[in-house]
Amino acid sequence: MLAPSLSMAQTAGGTVLGVSETVLADVVSGWSVKRTILNKAVYNNDAEPAKVGKIEDVIIAPTGSVSYAIINSSAFMGLSNHRVAIPVEQFKIEGDRITLPGATKDALRAMPVFQYAKKK
């Protein structure tokens, strides 16, 4: 017979790997970058919402927390390249739509353009 599975995280040499079943329940209810966020359109919160860009990347800070989404707003602004970093807490997900309240052409144009650090 098969032994019952344990509800604890895996261990290797005493180091806890992964998450417990309790934590996993929280994880599965979170936002999936692949399914919910990456390459998705972002809209402003106007009465008639307009597409303000597309999420191209998600940046994880050195501390391990997800901190910023990189939005390409080039098409919305009529520019060839305009990527900006937006703190993730500024987004709202309402149904299938990602909203960035207060996003206007002027607000996005005023933001510094995001550029990846050059590899050393």
C-alpha angles and dihedrals in degrees: 000000000000119000116243114260118250121238093220128100118263118268134207117189091340095308114124112235126192124353137296121254089257093056091042089061088061092045095055091052092055129092114284110219091208098044104030110023119019115093091359123137118252121214133196121236098248119138085260102032116225126203107253099180148309130271107245102170145003119222121214113205120231086256089065098250123123103246114163143022118211110226123197104211096168097116093046091052098038092241130130095234129005117151121169135185115237123188107244093232089067093066125089122200111207112178106308094338127095111210130194106197114220095017109149132156090254094048093049093043090053092056120094114259113252117236126177117245113258115250114249 
